[in-house]
């Protein structure tokens, strides 16, 4: 067997194992719901700049809001992130308070 044949055999083995590994990972992800419509990440977060844009408020007001106690924001190092699900809940509560249907 010459060197080219050995190289080809090794290449085939590596490619087959890589393909098997990818198939296994995709299969595991599909079993866990990743890639399906039912999958939702633990936290879907936005930046404060995105919050400002979403709520159509200035960036300084968005930073002030994000730093308020009870607002669904958190820090990753120096960066502030806002939990989108928590934001939706917070907005619903604020609406209820303004309409007088919920105590503060």
Secondary structure, DSSP 8 states (H G I E B T S, - for coil): --HHHHHHHHHHHHHHHHHHHHHHHHHHHHHTTTTSTT---S--EEEHHHHHHHHT--HHHHHHHHTSTTSSEEEETTEEEEEHHHHHHHHHHHHHHHHTSS--
